Amino acid sequence: MRFETAVVHAGQSPDPAYGAVMPPIYQVSTFAFKGVGEPGPFDYSRSGNPTRKALEDCLAALEGGVRGFAFGTGMAAEATALSLLGAGDHLIVHNDLYGGTYRIVTQWTARQGVAVDFVDLRDLDALQKALRPNTKLVWTETPTNPMMNLLDLRAIAEACMAHGALTICDNTFLSPYFQRPLDLGIDIVLHSTTKYINGHSDVVGGALVAKDAAVAERIGYWQNCLGTCQAPFDCFLVLRGLKTLPLRMEAHNRNALAVARWLEAHPKILRVNHPGLESHPQRELAIRQMTGFGGTFSFRVKGGGDAALRMLANVKLFILAESLGGVESLIEHPWTMTHISMPPEARAAAGIAEDMIRISVGIEHVDDLIEDLEQALAIC
Ligand SMILES: *Cc1c(COP(=O)(O)O)cnc(C)c1O
């Protein structure tokens, strides 16, 4: 099945009971046994649920993995993946990534007795130097949030495979429509399905997809043990959103590139971080590794943090909110909003400036979006 067909059909067939075309919401906690010692395909919804399975199978097909897992939030997916590590293990994390990932690995994983190192994984020599005999997992995110820097997934996967360390890639920003990390050698893909996968800003969720059965087995064990799974109703919503992923991603990509080009030519803009622009230092890697650029990027305004705050106060159509990947356009200030859980030094080291603004470009008419930014910049 091609991607556009798989989003509609993978993991789903008419319901065996009544032929319902969409997987019904199996809003149940428990399932009847046929007899003692004879459970059916499902016994208890924490361990498995038909609505969740439809979503999990669809996600596995879209990422090209053996098995998918749906979680209550992206952070629940992260906590479950991090459960693969124990005391004495070493974790390498890219030094420029989602603020919540920084928080969970520093505040929680480090407390489990796992040694954590932050490394700039754009530098493959730095990765080689950081790998230790006990390195069990290398955590990547590309494009990074909010800098839009890229990591060479194939090169990182090869280095880690040679070393016997697993790799994980947070693929939230692009979705499998624009980037398939497992095809590049990565072992596990992670999503906050809250973002593009669901795409309608009406549910929080997360996902993991594993490339091989042994890793999938371990993830399944921890999903059941921790109870981090997603509820049936939320799985139904994510599955419904997922059906239009290719259509939405094309619209996000087209609008975001047009807005980025317009901003780059504006006299009040200092710089635009968008991997589709000729000015992006890793544009060649973007074209090699991704089939599109997504809808989220950042830029810096002239005039410092105050000018950025004035712009944020003056937008009318763009909604001032955290999150990204929904059909509506959002705007935010990483320094005081999404990345506040990183200490100021860590923010500065990652290149996050007070004059930086991140936007998630929605699927509205691009002229309305540009007009809104134009009037907001005129005032600031
Ligand atoms: C939002 C996000 C997360 C966390 O997901 P939640 O659904 O908010 O728990 C993780 N990674 C990235 C890149 C995100 O944007």
The ligand as an SDF file (V2000), in Angstrom:
LIG
                    3D

 15 15  0  0  0  0  0  0  0  0999 V2000
    4.9840   18.1780   22.1340 C   0  0  0  0  0  0  0  0  0  0  0  0
    6.2220   17.4080   21.9300 C   0  0  0  0  0  0  0  0  0  0  0  0
    6.5690   16.3510   22.7810 C   0  0  0  0  0  0  0  0  0  0  0  0
    5.7500   15.9760   23.9960 C   0  0  0  0  0  0  0  0  0  0  0  0
    4.4870   15.5400   23.6560 O   0  0  0  0  0  0  0  0  0  0  0  0
    3.1460   15.7490   24.5600 P   0  0  0  0  0  0  0  0  0  0  0  0
    2.1030   15.1560   23.7060 O   0  0  0  0  0  0  0  0  0  0  0  0
    2.9960   17.2190   24.7910 O   0  0  0  0  0  0  0  0  0  0  0  0
    3.3530   15.0260   25.8430 O   0  0  0  0  0  0  0  0  0  0  0  0
    7.7210   15.6510   22.4900 C   0  0  0  0  0  0  0  0  0  0  0  0
    8.5090   15.9820   21.4360 N   0  0  0  0  0  0  0  0  0  0  0  0
    8.2090   17.0120   20.6170 C   0  0  0  0  0  0  0  0  0  0  0  0
    9.1160   17.3340   19.4880 C   0  0  0  0  0  0  0  0  0  0  0  0
    7.0650   17.7610   20.8320 C   0  0  0  0  0  0  0  0  0  0  0  0
    6.7950   18.7840   20.0160 O   0  0  0  0  0  0  0  0  0  0  0  0
  1  2  1  0
  2  3  1  0
  2 14  2  0
  3  4  1  0
  3 10  2  0
  4  5  1  0
  5  6  1  0
  6  7  2  0
  6  8  1  0
  6  9  1  0
 10 11  1  0
 11 12  2  0
 12 13  1  0
 12 14  1  0
 14 15  1  0
M  END
$$$$
